[in-house]
Amino acid sequence: MTAPLVWLLLTALGIIAPTAPSIEPWEGKPLLVVTRPQQPVTGSPVTVIVAAVPKSAGKVNVVADETIVRAQRRPSGVWQATIVAPAAGPLSLRVRFTLNGTRYEAQGGIVLVAPAASGG
């Protein structure tokens, strides 16, 4: 008897839940994404530098796997964000930005995260 009520509740939540703004794939000039260090270690801070973002772009974020970090514009014109390196293995980096009211996402690359050195 509760199954129809649960279904009705879930359906209603799906209808009233706000939808996420759509993100378009960036098809313009490729962005340049550099990490420092080049091969991060699990648990350590990683600086991500993004260049070649269109000059009038705003709200630039770096997406590291599923973690989203706001990037700050530097006087040199590049954008910089700091993330913490996740578990060892490949780390996908993407860049999201807004240009003329449209939200875009560009592939930034893949970085190999090294495991932390064991203390033994």
C-alpha positions in Angstrom: 0.0 0.0 0.0 2.9 2.4 0.6 4.5 1.7 -2.7 2.0 3.9 -4.7 2.5 6.7 -2.1 6.3 6.5 -2.4 6.1 6.6 -6.2 3.7 9.6 -6.0 6.1 11.4 -3.7 9.1 10.7 -5.8 7.3 11.8 -9.0 6.2 15.0 -7.3 9.7 15.8 -6.1 11.0 15.2 -9.7 8.5 17.7 -11.0 9.1 20.5 -8.5 12.9 20.1 -8.2 14.8 22.8 -9.9 16.6 21.7 -13.0 20.4 22.4 -13.4 21.3 24.9 -16.0 22.5 23.2 -19.2 26.2 23.2 -19.9 27.2 23.3 -23.6 30.4 21.8 -24.9 33.0 24.4 -25.7 33.9 24.3 -29.5 36.1 27.4 -29.6 39.8 27.7 -29.3 41.2 24.9 -27.0 42.0 26.0 -23.4 45.5 25.4 -22.0 45.5 23.6 -18.6 48.7 23.1 -16.6 49.1 21.6 -13.1 51.8 22.3 -10.6 53.3 19.9 -9.7 53.0 18.1 -13.0 52.5 14.8 -11.2 50.6 15.4 -8.0 50.7 13.1 -5.0 47.5 11.9 -3.2 46.4 14.3 -0.6 48.7 17.2 -1.6 47.6 20.5 -3.0 47.6 21.0 -6.7 47.6 24.3 -8.5 45.6 24.3 -11.7 46.4 27.1 -14.2 43.9 27.7 -17.0 44.9 29.9 -20.0 43.3 30.9 -23.3 39.9 31.4 -21.7 38.0 34.0 -23.7 38.7 37.4 -22.2 35.0 38.2 -21.5 34.4 34.9 -19.8 33.4 34.7 -16.1 32.5 32.3 -13.4 35.4 30.0 -14.2 35.5 26.7 -12.4 37.9 23.7 -12.5 36.1 20.3 -12.3 38.5 17.6 -11.0 36.5 14.4 -11.4 33.3 15.4 -9.6 34.8 18.1 -7.4 34.2 21.7 -8.5 36.5 24.5 -7.4 36.1 28.2 -8.3 39.1 29.6 -10.2 40.4 33.2 -9.5 41.6 35.5 -12.3 45.2 36.5 -11.9 46.6 39.9 -13.1 48.4 38.0 -15.9 45.0 37.0 -17.3 45.2 33.3 -16.4 42.8 31.6 -14.0 44.1 29.7 -11.0 42.4 27.1 -8.7 43.8 24.9 -6.0 42.5 21.3 -5.5 43.6 18.5 -3.3 44.9 15.5 -5.2 42.5 12.5 -4.8 43.3 8.8 -4.7 46.1 7.6 -6.9 45.2 7.1 -10.6 44.0 9.2 -13.5 42.3 12.5 -12.6 40.1 14.1 -15.3 40.2 17.9 -15.4 37.5 20.0 -17.1 36.9 23.8 -17.1 33.5 25.4 -16.9 32.9 29.1 -17.7 30.2 31.5 -18.6 30.4 33.5 -21.9 27.6 35.7 -23.1 25.1 34.1 -20.7 25.9 30.6 -21.8 27.6 28.0 -19.6 30.4 26.0 -21.3 32.6 23.1 -20.4 35.9 22.3 -22.0 38.1 19.2 -21.5 41.3 20.2 -19.7 43.1 16.9 -19.7 44.0 14.0 -17.6 46.7 14.0 -14.9 48.1 10.9 -13.2 48.1 11.2 -9.4 50.9 9.3 -7.7 50.3 7.5 -4.4 51.7 9.1 -1.3 55.0 7.7 -0.2 54.6 5.2 2.7 56.4 6.0 5.9 57.8 2.5 6.3 
